[in-house]
Amino acid sequence: MENEYIQILSKDFPGKSYESFVGYVYGKLTQKIENSKGKDKDKYIKIRRRMHEYILCNRSSITAELRKAK
């Protein structure tokens, strides 16, 4: 799931920097959390946590994905 979400977000991401991408993903998921209520809000909080764990553990593959997305 995380890899598929990373691929979708990397296509919409306007830059190539890994550090900027981390902020971009955090911002997108924070928007989802702020616009959600109840169980959906909890769901997106869990997704955000899993995404950041995935991003931190897979830096090299995400960096490669960002480079080929453009």
mmCIF file as Biopython writes it, N, C-alpha, C and O atoms, coordinates in Angstrom:
data_model
#
loop_
_atom_site.group_PDB
_atom_site.id
_atom_site.type_symbol
_atom_site.label_atom_id
_atom_site.label_alt_id
_atom_site.label_comp_id
_atom_site.label_asym_id
_atom_site.label_entity_id
_atom_site.label_seq_id
_atom_site.pdbx_PDB_ins_code
_atom_site.Cartn_x
_atom_site.Cartn_y
_atom_site.Cartn_z
_atom_site.occupancy
_atom_site.B_iso_or_equiv
_atom_site.auth_seq_id
_atom_site.auth_asym_id
_atom_site.pdbx_PDB_model_num
ATOM 1   N N  . MET A ? 1  ? 0.815   -1.191 0.000   1.0 0.0 1  A 1 
ATOM 2   C CA . MET A ? 1  ? 0.000   0.000  0.000   1.0 0.0 1  A 1 
ATOM 3   C C  . MET A ? 1  ? 0.862   1.260  0.000   1.0 0.0 1  A 1 
ATOM 4   O O  . MET A ? 1  ? 0.609   2.188  -0.767  1.0 0.0 1  A 1 
ATOM 5   N N  . GLU A ? 2  ? 1.877   1.291  0.858   1.0 0.0 2  A 1 
ATOM 6   C CA . GLU A ? 2  ? 2.701   2.484  0.960   1.0 0.0 2  A 1 
ATOM 7   C C  . GLU A ? 2  ? 3.424   2.795  -0.345  1.0 0.0 2  A 1 
ATOM 8   O O  . GLU A ? 2  ? 3.511   3.954  -0.752  1.0 0.0 2  A 1 
ATOM 9   N N  . ASN A ? 3  ? 3.941   1.758  -0.997  1.0 0.0 3  A 1 
ATOM 10  C CA . ASN A ? 3  ? 4.666   1.963  -2.246  1.0 0.0 3  A 1 
ATOM 11  C C  . ASN A ? 3  ? 3.758   2.550  -3.326  1.0 0.0 3  A 1 
ATOM 12  O O  . ASN A ? 3  ? 4.174   3.432  -4.077  1.0 0.0 3  A 1 
ATOM 13  N N  . GLU A ? 4  ? 2.537   2.069  -3.402  1.0 0.0 4  A 1 
ATOM 14  C CA . GLU A ? 4  ? 1.592   2.584  -4.389  1.0 0.0 4  A 1 
ATOM 15  C C  . GLU A ? 4  ? 1.274   4.054  -4.107  1.0 0.0 4  A 1 
ATOM 16  O O  . GLU A ? 4  ? 1.192   4.868  -5.027  1.0 0.0 4  A 1 
ATOM 17  N N  . TYR A ? 5  ? 1.098   4.377  -2.848  1.0 0.0 5  A 1 
ATOM 18  C CA . TYR A ? 5  ? 0.798   5.755  -2.468  1.0 0.0 5  A 1 
ATOM 19  C C  . TYR A ? 5  ? 1.986   6.669  -2.769  1.0 0.0 5  A 1 
ATOM 20  O O  . TYR A ? 5  ? 1.804   7.805  -3.207  1.0 0.0 5  A 1 
ATOM 21  N N  . ILE A ? 6  ? 3.190   6.176  -2.534  1.0 0.0 6  A 1 
ATOM 22  C CA . ILE A ? 6  ? 4.405   6.951  -2.843  1.0 0.0 6  A 1 
ATOM 23  C C  . ILE A ? 6  ? 4.476   7.225  -4.340  1.0 0.0 6  A 1 
ATOM 24  O O  . ILE A ? 6  ? 4.809   8.341  -4.740  1.0 0.0 6  A 1 
ATOM 25  N N  . GLN A ? 7  ? 4.178   6.254  -5.163  1.0 0.0 7  A 1 
ATOM 26  C CA . GLN A ? 7  ? 4.219   6.446  -6.612  1.0 0.0 7  A 1 
ATOM 27  C C  . GLN A ? 7  ? 3.212   7.492  -7.056  1.0 0.0 7  A 1 
ATOM 28  O O  . GLN A ? 7  ? 3.515   8.320  -7.916  1.0 0.0 7  A 1 
ATOM 29  N N  . ILE A ? 8  ? 2.033   7.466  -6.488  1.0 0.0 8  A 1 
ATOM 30  C CA . ILE A ? 8  ? 1.005   8.464  -6.833  1.0 0.0 8  A 1 
ATOM 31  C C  . ILE A ? 8  ? 1.461   9.855  -6.416  1.0 0.0 8  A 1 
ATOM 32  O O  . ILE A ? 8  ? 1.374   10.800 -7.200  1.0 0.0 8  A 1 
ATOM 33  N N  . LEU A ? 9  ? 1.947   9.983  -5.182  1.0 0.0 9  A 1 
ATOM 34  C CA . LEU A ? 9  ? 2.379   11.289 -4.690  1.0 0.0 9  A 1 
ATOM 35  C C  . LEU A ? 9  ? 3.614   11.803 -5.430  1.0 0.0 9  A 1 
ATOM 36  O O  . LEU A ? 9  ? 3.747   13.007 -5.647  1.0 0.0 9  A 1 
ATOM 37  N N  . SER A ? 10 ? 4.508   10.911 -5.816  1.0 0.0 10 A 1 
ATOM 38  C CA . SER A ? 10 ? 5.718   11.355 -6.513  1.0 0.0 10 A 1 
ATOM 39  C C  . SER A ? 10 ? 5.390   11.941 -7.882  1.0 0.0 10 A 1 
ATOM 40  O O  . SER A ? 10 ? 6.111   12.814 -8.365  1.0 0.0 10 A 1 
ATOM 41  N N  . LYS A ? 11 ? 4.323   11.478 -8.512  1.0 0.0 11 A 1 
ATOM 42  C CA . LYS A ? 11 ? 3.921   12.028 -9.808  1.0 0.0 11 A 1 
ATOM 43  C C  . LYS A ? 11 ? 3.379   13.445 -9.666  1.0 0.0 11 A 1 
ATOM 44  O O  . LYS A ? 11 ? 3.554   14.272 -10.561 1.0 0.0 11 A 1 
ATOM 45  N N  . ASP A ? 12 ? 2.715   13.729 -8.532  1.0 0.0 12 A 1 
ATOM 46  C CA . ASP A ? 12 ? 2.160   15.067 -8.282  1.0 0.0 12 A 1 
ATOM 47  C C  . ASP A ? 12 ? 3.169   16.017 -7.661  1.0 0.0 12 A 1 
ATOM 48  O O  . ASP A ? 12 ? 2.966   17.231 -7.668  1.0 0.0 12 A 1 
ATOM 49  N N  . PHE A ? 13 ? 4.258   15.475 -7.122  1.0 0.0 13 A 1 
ATOM 50  C CA . PHE A ? 13 ? 5.260   16.276 -6.417  1.0 0.0 13 A 1 
ATOM 51  C C  . PHE A ? 13 ? 6.034   17.146 -7.405  1.0 0.0 13 A 1 
ATOM 52  O O  . PHE A ? 13 ? 6.562   16.636 -8.393  1.0 0.0 13 A 1 
ATOM 53  N N  . PRO A ? 14 ? 6.107   18.453 -7.149  1.0 0.0 14 A 1 
ATOM 54  C CA . PRO A ? 14 ? 6.746   19.362 -8.108  1.0 0.0 14 A 1 
ATOM 55  C C  . PRO A ? 14 ? 8.278   19.394 -8.070  1.0 0.0 14 A 1 
ATOM 56  O O  . PRO A ? 14 ? 8.889   20.031 -8.928  1.0 0.0 14 A 1 
ATOM 57  N N  . GLY A ? 15 ? 8.908   18.734 -7.111  1.0 0.0 15 A 1 
ATOM 58  C CA . GLY A ? 15 ? 10.363  18.809 -6.998  1.0 0.0 15 A 1 
ATOM 59  C C  . GLY A ? 15 ? 11.033  17.460 -7.153  1.0 0.0 15 A 1 
ATOM 60  O O  . GLY A ? 15 ? 10.414  16.484 -7.577  1.0 0.0 15 A 1 
ATOM 61  N N  . LYS A ? 16 ? 12.332  17.422 -6.796  1.0 0.0 16 A 1 
ATOM 62  C CA . LYS A ? 16 ? 13.095  16.179 -6.865  1.0 0.0 16 A 1 
ATOM 63  C C  . LYS A ? 16 ? 13.802  15.854 -5.557  1.0 0.0 16 A 1 
ATOM 64  O O  . LYS A ? 16 ? 14.381  14.775 -5.423  1.0 0.0 16 A 1 
ATOM 65  N N  . SER A ? 17 ? 13.767  16.752 -4.608  1.0 0.0 17 A 1 
ATOM 66  C CA . SER A ? 17 ? 14.476  16.584 -3.348  1.0 0.0 17 A 1 
ATOM 67  C C  . SER A ? 17 ? 13.728  15.628 -2.411  1.0 0.0 17 A 1 
ATOM 68  O O  . SER A ? 17 ? 12.523  15.761 -2.198  1.0 0.0 17 A 1 
ATOM 69  N N  . TYR A ? 18 ? 14.459  14.676 -1.864  1.0 0.0 18 A 1 
ATOM 70  C CA . TYR A ? 18 ? 13.885  13.726 -0.908  1.0 0.0 18 A 1 
ATOM 71  C C  . TYR A ? 18 ? 13.338  14.461 0.318   1.0 0.0 18 A 1 
ATOM 72  O O  . TYR A ? 18 ? 12.239  14.164 0.786   1.0 0.0 18 A 1 
ATOM 73  N N  . GLU A ? 19 ? 14.100  15.411 0.828   1.0 0.0 19 A 1 
ATOM 74  C CA . GLU A ? 19 ? 13.689  16.149 2.024   1.0 0.0 19 A 1 
ATOM 75  C C  . GLU A ? 19 ? 12.398  16.930 1.773   1.0 0.0 19 A 1 
ATOM 76  O O  . GLU A ? 19 ? 11.516  16.968 2.630   1.0 0.0 19 A 1 
ATOM 77  N N  . SER A ? 20 ? 12.292  17.544 0.612   1.0 0.0 20 A 1 
ATOM 78  C CA . SER A ? 20 ? 11.063  18.270 0.267   1.0 0.0 20 A 1 
ATOM 79  C C  . SER A ? 20 ? 9.889   17.320 0.101   1.0 0.0 20 A 1 
ATOM 80  O O  . SER A ? 20 ? 8.755   17.651 0.447   1.0 0.0 20 A 1 
ATOM 81  N N  . PHE A ? 21 ? 10.168  16.142 -0.427  1.0 0.0 21 A 1 
ATOM 82  C CA . PHE A ? 21 ? 9.110   15.145 -0.606  1.0 0.0 21 A 1 
ATOM 83  C C  . PHE A ? 21 ? 8.553   14.686 0.736   1.0 0.0 21 A 1 
ATOM 84  O O  . PHE A ? 21 ? 7.346   14.488 0.873   1.0 0.0 21 A 1 
ATOM 85  N N  . VAL A ? 22 ? 9.428   14.514 1.731   1.0 0.0 22 A 1 
ATOM 86  C CA . VAL A ? 22 ? 8.966   14.126 3.063   1.0 0.0 22 A 1 
ATOM 87  C C  . VAL A ? 22 ? 7.981   15.173 3.587   1.0 0.0 22 A 1 
ATOM 88  O O  . VAL A ? 22 ? 6.926   14.820 4.115   1.0 0.0 22 A 1 
ATOM 89  N N  . GLY A ? 23 ? 8.316   16.447 3.445   1.0 0.0 23 A 1 
ATOM 90  C CA . GLY A ? 23 ? 7.427   17.525 3.865   1.0 0.0 23 A 1 
ATOM 91  C C  . GLY A ? 23 ? 6.136   17.553 3.064   1.0 0.0 23 A 1 
ATOM 92  O O  . GLY A ? 23 ? 5.065   17.823 3.608   1.0 0.0 23 A 1 
ATOM 93  N N  . TYR A ? 24 ? 6.240   17.277 1.781   1.0 0.0 24 A 1 
ATOM 94  C CA . TYR A ? 24 ? 5.073   17.258 0.896   1.0 0.0 24 A 1 
ATOM 95  C C  . TYR A ? 24 ? 4.087   16.166 1.329   1.0 0.0 24 A 1 
ATOM 96  O O  . TYR A ? 24 ? 2.885   16.414 1.425   1.0 0.0 24 A 1 
ATOM 97  N N  . VAL A ? 25 ? 4.594   14.973 1.587   1.0 0.0 25 A 1 
ATOM 98  C CA . VAL A ? 25 ? 3.742   13.862 2.015   1.0 0.0 25 A 1 
ATOM 99  C C  . VAL A ? 25 ? 3.098   14.189 3.362   1.0 0.0 25 A 1 
ATOM 100 O O  . VAL A ? 25 ? 1.904   13.965 3.558   1.0 0.0 25 A 1 
ATOM 101 N N  . TYR A ? 26 ? 3.897   14.718 4.281   1.0 0.0 26 A 1 
ATOM 102 C CA . TYR A ? 26 ? 3.368   15.085 5.599   1.0 0.0 26 A 1 
ATOM 103 C C  . TYR A ? 26 ? 2.251   16.118 5.455   1.0 0.0 26 A 1 
ATOM 104 O O  . TYR A ? 26 ? 1.209   16.005 6.102   1.0 0.0 26 A 1 
ATOM 105 N N  . GLY A ? 27 ? 2.468   17.115 4.615   1.0 0.0 27 A 1 
ATOM 106 C CA . GLY A ? 27 ? 1.465   18.156 4.403   1.0 0.0 27 A 1 
ATOM 107 C C  . GLY A ? 27 ? 0.184   17.628 3.786   1.0 0.0 27 A 1 
ATOM 108 O O  . GLY A ? 27 ? -0.909  18.004 4.210   1.0 0.0 27 A 1 
ATOM 109 N N  . LYS A ? 28 ? 0.303   16.760 2.787   1.0 0.0 28 A 1 
ATOM 110 C CA . LYS A ? 28 ? -0.877  16.185 2.135   1.0 0.0 28 A 1 
ATOM 111 C C  . LYS A ? 28 ? -1.703  15.359 3.119   1.0 0.0 28 A 1 
ATOM 112 O O  . LYS A ? 28 ? -2.929  15.461 3.159   1.0 0.0 28 A 1 
ATOM 113 N N  . LEU A ? 29 ? -1.017  14.546 3.904   1.0 0.0 29 A 1 
ATOM 114 C CA . LEU A ? 29 ? -1.740  13.708 4.859   1.0 0.0 29 A 1 
ATOM 115 C C  . LEU A ? 29 ? -2.300  14.530 6.017   1.0 0.0 29 A 1 
ATOM 116 O O  . LEU A ? 29 ? -3.353  14.192 6.557   1.0 0.0 29 A 1 
ATOM 117 N N  . THR A ? 30 ? -1.623  15.587 6.401   1.0 0.0 30 A 1 
ATOM 118 C CA . THR A ? 30 ? -2.140  16.470 7.439   1.0 0.0 30 A 1 
ATOM 119 C C  . THR A ? 30 ? -3.420  17.150 6.960   1.0 0.0 30 A 1 
ATOM 120 O O  . THR A ? 30 ? -4.359  17.317 7.738   1.0 0.0 30 A 1 
ATOM 121 N N  . GLN A ? 31 ? -3.466  17.540 5.696   1.0 0.0 31 A 1 
ATOM 122 C CA . GLN A ? 31 ? -4.697  18.114 5.129   1.0 0.0 31 A 1 
ATOM 123 C C  . GLN A ? 31 ? -5.850  17.113 5.221   1.0 0.0 31 A 1 
ATOM 124 O O  . GLN A ? 31 ? -6.966  17.468 5.599   1.0 0.0 31 A 1 
ATOM 125 N N  . LYS A ? 32 ? -5.562  15.861 4.870   1.0 0.0 32 A 1 
ATOM 126 C CA . LYS A ? 32 ? -6.595  14.821 4.948   1.0 0.0 32 A 1 
ATOM 127 C C  . LYS A ? 32 ? -7.088  14.666 6.386   1.0 0.0 32 A 1 
ATOM 128 O O  . LYS A ? 32 ? -8.287  14.522 6.626   1.0 0.0 32 A 1 
ATOM 129 N N  . ILE A ? 33 ? -6.157  14.696 7.340   1.0 0.0 33 A 1 
ATOM 130 C CA . ILE A ? 33 ? -6.516  14.548 8.750   1.0 0.0 33 A 1 
ATOM 131 C C  . ILE A ? 33 ? -7.389  15.711 9.200   1.0 0.0 33 A 1 
ATOM 132 O O  . ILE A ? 33 ? -8.403  15.508 9.867   1.0 0.0 33 A 1 
ATOM 133 N N  . GLU A ? 34 ? -6.998  16.923 8.839   1.0 0.0 34 A 1 
ATOM 134 C CA . GLU A ? 34 ? -7.753  18.109 9.254   1.0 0.0 34 A 1 
ATOM 135 C C  . GLU A ? 34 ? -9.149  18.152 8.645   1.0 0.0 34 A 1 
ATOM 136 O O  . GLU A ? 34 ? -10.067 18.710 9.246   1.0 0.0 34 A 1 
ATOM 137 N N  . ASN A ? 35 ? -9.319  17.573 7.467   1.0 0.0 35 A 1 
ATOM 138 C CA . ASN A ? 35 ? -10.617 17.587 6.790   1.0 0.0 35 A 1 
ATOM 139 C C  . ASN A ? 35 ? -11.480 16.366 7.118   1.0 0.0 35 A 1 
ATOM 140 O O  . ASN A ? 35 ? -12.577 16.214 6.582   1.0 0.0 35 A 1 
ATOM 141 N N  . SER A ? 36 ? -10.980 15.502 8.000   1.0 0.0 36 A 1 
ATOM 142 C CA . SER A ? 36 ? -11.702 14.280 8.350   1.0 0.0 36 A 1 
ATOM 143 C C  . SER A ? 36 ? -12.217 14.358 9.780   1.0 0.0 36 A 1 
ATOM 144 O O  . SER A ? 36 ? -11.775 15.175 10.588  1.0 0.0 36 A 1 
ATOM 145 N N  . LYS A ? 37 ? -13.172 13.473 10.057  1.0 0.0 37 A 1 
ATOM 146 C CA . LYS A ? 37 ? -13.738 13.404 11.404  1.0 0.0 37 A 1 
ATOM 147 C C  . LYS A ? 37 ? -13.853 11.951 11.830  1.0 0.0 37 A 1 
ATOM 148 O O  . LYS A ? 37 ? -13.961 11.055 10.992  1.0 0.0 37 A 1 
ATOM 149 N N  . GLY A ? 38 ? -13.829 11.726 13.123  1.0 0.0 38 A 1 
ATOM 150 C CA . GLY A ? 38 ? -14.067 10.405 13.690  1.0 0.0 38 A 1 
ATOM 151 C C  . GLY A ? 38 ? -13.072 9.354  13.256  1.0 0.0 38 A 1 
ATOM 152 O O  . GLY A ? 38 ? -11.860 9.551  13.333  1.0 0.0 38 A 1 
ATOM 153 N N  . LYS A ? 39 ? -13.605 8.227  12.796  1.0 0.0 39 A 1 
ATOM 154 C CA . LYS A ? 39 ? -12.755 7.093  12.424  1.0 0.0 39 A 1 
ATOM 155 C C  . LYS A ? 39 ? -11.885 7.395  11.212  1.0 0.0 39 A 1 
ATOM 156 O O  . LYS A ? 39 ? -10.771 6.881  11.106  1.0 0.0 39 A 1 
ATOM 157 N N  . ASP A ? 40 ? -12.384 8.230  10.291  1.0 0.0 40 A 1 
ATOM 158 C CA . ASP A ? 40 ? -11.565 8.600  9.135   1.0 0.0 40 A 1 
ATOM 159 C C  . ASP A ? 40 ? -10.324 9.370  9.584   1.0 0.0 40 A 1 
ATOM 160 O O  . ASP A ? 40 ? -9.240  9.175  9.035   1.0 0.0 40 A 1 
ATOM 161 N N  . LYS A ? 41 ? -10.479 10.227 10.563  1.0 0.0 41 A 1 
ATOM 162 C CA . LYS A ? 41 ? -9.353  11.001 11.079  1.0 0.0 41 A 1 
ATOM 163 C C  . LYS A ? 41 ? -8.298  10.060 11.670  1.0 0.0 41 A 1 
ATOM 164 O O  . LYS A ? 41 ? -7.105  10.208 11.408  1.0 0.0 41 A 1 
ATOM 165 N N  . ASP A ? 42 ? -8.751  9.098  12.465  1.0 0.0 42 A 1 
ATOM 166 C CA . ASP A ? 42 ? -7.829  8.114  13.049  1.0 0.0 42 A 1 
ATOM 167 C C  . ASP A ? 42 ? -7.134  7.300  11.960  1.0 0.0 42 A 1 
ATOM 168 O O  . ASP A ? 42 ? -5.947  6.992  12.065  1.0 0.0 42 A 1 
ATOM 169 N N  . LYS A ? 43 ? -7.886  6.956  10.913  1.0 0.0 43 A 1 
ATOM 170 C CA . LYS A ? 43 ? -7.329  6.185  9.801   1.0 0.0 43 A 1 
ATOM 171 C C  . LYS A ? 43 ? -6.186  6.945  9.131   1.0 0.0 43 A 1 
ATOM 172 O O  . LYS A ? 43 ? -5.135  6.368  8.854   1.0 0.0 43 A 1 
ATOM 173 N N  . TYR A ? 44 ? -6.387  8.234  8.870   1.0 0.0 44 A 1 
ATOM 174 C CA . TYR A ? 44 ? -5.350  9.017  8.205   1.0 0.0 44 A 1 
ATOM 175 C C  . TYR A ? 44 ? -4.153  9.290  9.117   1.0 0.0 44 A 1 
ATOM 176 O O  . TYR A ? 44 ? -3.030  9.432  8.633   1.0 0.0 44 A 1 
ATOM 177 N N  . ILE A ? 45 ? -4.376  9.364  10.409  1.0 0.0 45 A 1 
ATOM 178 C CA . ILE A ? 45 ? -3.248  9.506  11.340  1.0 0.0 45 A 1 
ATOM 179 C C  . ILE A ? 45 ? -2.372  8.258  11.274  1.0 0.0 45 A 1 
ATOM 180 O O  . ILE A ? 45 ? -1.145  8.357  11.250  1.0 0.0 45 A 1 
ATOM 181 N N  . LYS A ? 46 ? -3.002  7.089  11.245  1.0 0.0 46 A 1 
ATOM 182 C CA . LYS A ? 46 ? -2.249  5.835  11.134  1.0 0.0 46 A 1 
ATOM 183 C C  . LYS A ? 46 ? -1.535  5.739  9.797   1.0 0.0 46 A 1 
ATOM 184 O O  . LYS A ? 46 ? -0.387  5.299  9.734   1.0 0.0 46 A 1 
ATOM 185 N N  . ILE A ? 47 ? -2.209  6.148  8.726   1.0 0.0 47 A 1 
ATOM 186 C CA . ILE A ? 47 ? -1.580  6.124  7.398   1.0 0.0 47 A 1 
ATOM 187 C C  . ILE A ? 47 ? -0.370  7.047  7.380   1.0 0.0 47 A 1 
ATOM 188 O O  . ILE A ? 47 ? 0.677   6.677  6.850   1.0 0.0 47 A 1 
ATOM 189 N N  . ARG A ? 48 ? -0.494  8.246  7.953   1.0 0.0 48 A 1 
ATOM 190 C CA . ARG A ? 48 ? 0.631   9.187  7.979   1.0 0.0 48 A 1 
ATOM 191 C C  . ARG A ? 48 ? 1.822   8.592  8.717   1.0 0.0 48 A 1 
ATOM 192 O O  . ARG A ? 48 ? 2.960   8.725  8.267   1.0 0.0 48 A 1 
ATOM 193 N N  . ARG A ? 49 ? 1.569   7.939  9.844   1.0 0.0 49 A 1 
ATOM 194 C CA . ARG A ? 49 ? 2.655   7.331  10.619  1.0 0.0 49 A 1 
ATOM 195 C C  . ARG A ? 49 ? 3.336   6.216  9.812   1.0 0.0 49 A 1 
ATOM 196 O O  . ARG A ? 49 ? 4.564   6.144  9.762   1.0 0.0 49 A 1 
ATOM 197 N N  . ARG A ? 50 ? 2.529   5.345  9.180   1.0 0.0 50 A 1 
ATOM 198 C CA . ARG A ? 50 ? 3.106   4.263  8.375   1.0 0.0 50 A 1 
ATOM 199 C C  . ARG A ? 50 ? 3.873   4.796  7.171   1.0 0.0 50 A 1 
ATOM 200 O O  . ARG A ? 50 ? 4.921   4.260  6.811   1.0 0.0 50 A 1 
ATOM 201 N N  . MET A ? 51 ? 3.354   5.846  6.550   1.0 0.0 51 A 1 
ATOM 202 C CA . MET A ? 51 ? 4.036   6.427  5.388   1.0 0.0 51 A 1 
ATOM 203 C C  . MET A ? 51 ? 5.393   6.990  5.771   1.0 0.0 51 A 1 
ATOM 204 O O  . MET A ? 51 ? 6.367   6.808  5.040   1.0 0.0 51 A 1 
ATOM 205 N N  . HIS A ? 52 ? 5.469   7.668  6.903   1.0 0.0 52 A 1 
ATOM 206 C CA . HIS A ? 52 ? 6.752   8.222  7.309   1.0 0.0 52 A 1 
ATOM 207 C C  . HIS A ? 52 ? 7.748   7.139  7.692   1.0 0.0 52 A 1 
ATOM 208 O O  . HIS A ? 52 ? 8.941   7.278  7.423   1.0 0.0 52 A 1 
ATOM 209 N N  . GLU A ? 53 ? 7.286   6.074  8.309   1.0 0.0 53 A 1 
ATOM 210 C CA . GLU A ? 53 ? 8.171   4.942  8.587   1.0 0.0 53 A 1 
ATOM 211 C C  . GLU A ? 53 ? 8.683   4.349  7.274   1.0 0.0 53 A 1 
ATOM 212 O O  . GLU A ? 53 ? 9.868   4.043  7.147   1.0 0.0 53 A 1 
ATOM 213 N N  . TYR A ? 54 ? 7.795   4.192  6.310   1.0 0.0 54 A 1 
ATOM 214 C CA . TYR A ? 54 ? 8.172   3.639  5.014   1.0 0.0 54 A 1 
ATOM 215 C C  . TYR A ? 54 ? 9.170   4.557  4.295   1.0 0.0 54 A 1 
ATOM 216 O O  . TYR A ? 54 ? 10.167  4.093  3.743   1.0 0.0 54 A 1 
ATOM 217 N N  . ILE A ? 55 ? 8.890   5.844  4.309   1.0 0.0 55 A 1 
ATOM 218 C CA . ILE A ? 55 ? 9.765   6.811  3.644   1.0 0.0 55 A 1 
ATOM 219 C C  . ILE A ? 55 ? 11.161  6.793  4.256   1.0 0.0 55 A 1 
ATOM 220 O O  . ILE A ? 55 ? 12.156  6.827  3.532   1.0 0.0 55 A 1 
ATOM 221 N N  . LEU A ? 56 ? 11.242  6.741  5.577   1.0 0.0 56 A 1 
ATOM 222 C CA . LEU A ? 56 ? 12.541  6.733  6.245   1.0 0.0 56 A 1 
ATOM 223 C C  . LEU A ? 56 ? 13.319  5.448  5.972   1.0 0.0 56 A 1 
ATOM 224 O O  . LEU A ? 56 ? 14.543  5.481  5.849   1.0 0.0 56 A 1 
ATOM 225 N N  . CYS A ? 57 ? 12.629  4.336  5.877   1.0 0.0 57 A 1 
ATOM 226 C CA . CYS A ? 57 ? 13.298  3.048  5.655   1.0 0.0 57 A 1 
ATOM 227 C C  . CYS A ? 57 ? 13.662  2.795  4.193   1.0 0.0 57 A 1 
ATOM 228 O O  . CYS A ? 57 ? 14.476  1.919  3.904   1.0 0.0 57 A 1 
ATOM 229 N N  . ASN A ? 58 ? 13.076  3.543  3.281   1.0 0.0 58 A 1 
ATOM 230 C CA . ASN A ? 58 ? 13.270  3.297  1.848   1.0 0.0 58 A 1 
ATOM 231 C C  . ASN A ? 58 ? 13.744  4.540  1.106   1.0 0.0 58 A 1 
ATOM 232 O O  . ASN A ? 58 ? 13.276  4.831  0.005   1.0 0.0 58 A 1 
ATOM 233 N N  . ARG A ? 59 ? 14.665  5.263  1.708   1.0 0.0 59 A 1 
ATOM 234 C CA . ARG A ? 59 ? 15.131  6.528  1.147   1.0 0.0 59 A 1 
ATOM 235 C C  . ARG A ? 59 ? 15.688  6.369  -0.275  1.0 0.0 59 A 1 
ATOM 236 O O  . ARG A ? 59 ? 15.347  7.153  -1.160  1.0 0.0 59 A 1 
ATOM 237 N N  . SER A ? 60 ? 16.526  5.376  -0.496  1.0 0.0 60 A 1 
ATOM 238 C CA . SER A ? 60 ? 17.173  5.253  -1.813  1.0 0.0 60 A 1 
ATOM 239 C C  . SER A ? 60 ? 16.162  4.929  -2.915  1.0 0.0 60 A 1 
ATOM 240 O O  . SER A ? 60 ? 16.246  5.490  -4.007  1.0 0.0 60 A 1 
ATOM 241 N N  . SER A ? 61 ? 15.218  4.039  -2.647  1.0 0.0 61 A 1 
ATOM 242 C CA . SER A ? 61 ? 14.245  3.705  -3.688  1.0 0.0 61 A 1 
ATOM 243 C C  . SER A ? 61 ? 13.288  4.870  -3.952  1.0 0.0 61 A 1 
ATOM 244 O O  . SER A ? 61 ? 12.845  5.064  -5.084  1.0 0.0 61 A 1 
ATOM 245 N N  . ILE A ? 62 ? 12.972  5.637  -2.923  1.0 0.0 62 A 1 
ATOM 246 C CA . ILE A ? 62 ? 12.095  6.803  -3.105  1.0 0.0 62 A 1 
ATOM 247 C C  . ILE A ? 62 ? 12.817  7.887  -3.875  1.0 0.0 62 A 1 
ATOM 248 O O  . ILE A ? 62 ? 12.227  8.539  -4.736  1.0 0.0 62 A 1 
ATOM 249 N N  . THR A ? 63 ? 14.088  8.086  -3.574  1.0 0.0 63 A 1 
ATOM 250 C CA . THR A ? 63 ? 14.878  9.065  -4.315  1.0 0.0 63 A 1 
ATOM 251 C C  . THR A ? 63 ? 14.942  8.692  -5.795  1.0 0.0 63 A 1 
ATOM 252 O O  . THR A ? 63 ? 14.824  9.559  -6.662  1.0 0.0 63 A 1 
ATOM 253 N N  . ALA A ? 64 ? 15.126  7.412  -6.081  1.0 0.0 64 A 1 
ATOM 254 C CA . ALA A ? 64 ? 15.148  6.951  -7.484  1.0 0.0 64 A 1 
ATOM 255 C C  . ALA A ? 64 ? 13.792  7.160  -8.141  1.0 0.0 64 A 1 
ATOM 256 O O  . ALA A ? 64 ? 13.724  7.553  -9.305  1.0 0.0 64 A 1 
ATOM 257 N N  . GLU A ? 65 ? 12.717  6.903  -7.414  1.0 0.0 65 A 1 
ATOM 258 C CA . GLU A ? 65 ? 11.364  7.099  -7.938  1.0 0.0 65 A 1 
ATOM 259 C C  . GLU A ? 65 ? 11.117  8.581  -8.256  1.0 0.0 65 A 1 
ATOM 260 O O  . GLU A ? 65 ? 10.498  8.910  -9.269  1.0 0.0 65 A 1 
ATOM 261 N N  . LEU A ? 66 ? 11.599  9.456  -7.396  1.0 0.0 66 A 1 
ATOM 262 C CA . LEU A ? 66 ? 11.435  10.899 -7.627  1.0 0.0 66 A 1 
ATOM 263 C C  . LEU A ? 66 ? 12.188  11.340 -8.873  1.0 0.0 66 A 1 
ATOM 264 O O  . LEU A ? 66 ? 11.696  12.172 -9.635  1.0 0.0 66 A 1 
ATOM 265 N N  . ARG A ? 67 ? 13.366  10.795 -9.082  1.0 0.0 67 A 1 
ATOM 266 C CA . ARG A ? 67 ? 14.168  11.177 -10.260 1.0 0.0 67 A 1 
ATOM 267 C C  . ARG A ? 67 ? 13.536  10.706 -11.552 1.0 0.0 67 A 1 
ATOM 268 O O  . ARG A ? 67 ? 13.595  11.414 -12.558 1.0 0.0 67 A 1 
ATOM 269 N N  . LYS A ? 68 ? 12.931  9.527  -11.551 1.0 0.0 68 A 1 
ATOM 270 C CA . LYS A ? 68 ? 12.351  9.037  -12.803 1.0 0.0 68 A 1 
ATOM 271 C C  . LYS A ? 68 ? 10.930  9.520  -13.023 1.0 0.0 68 A 1 
ATOM 272 O O  . LYS A ? 68 ? 10.387  9.348  -14.115 1.0 0.0 68 A 1 
ATOM 273 N N  . ALA A ? 69 ? 10.314  10.123 -12.013 1.0 0.0 69 A 1 
ATOM 274 C CA . ALA A ? 69 ? 8.951   10.629 -12.143 1.0 0.0 69 A 1 
ATOM 275 C C  . ALA A ? 69 ? 8.883   11.866 -13.044 1.0 0.0 69 A 1 
ATOM 276 O O  . ALA A ? 69 ? 7.815   12.198 -13.559 1.0 0.0 69 A 1 
ATOM 277 N N  . LYS A ? 70 ? 9.993   12.532 -13.233 1.0 0.0 70 A 1 
ATOM 278 C CA . LYS A ? 70 ? 10.005  13.762 -14.036 1.0 0.0 70 A 1 
ATOM 279 C C  . LYS A ? 70 ? 10.453  13.491 -15.446 1.0 0.0 70 A 1 
ATOM 280 O O  . LYS A ? 70 ? 10.522  14.413 -16.259 1.0 0.0 70 A 1 
#
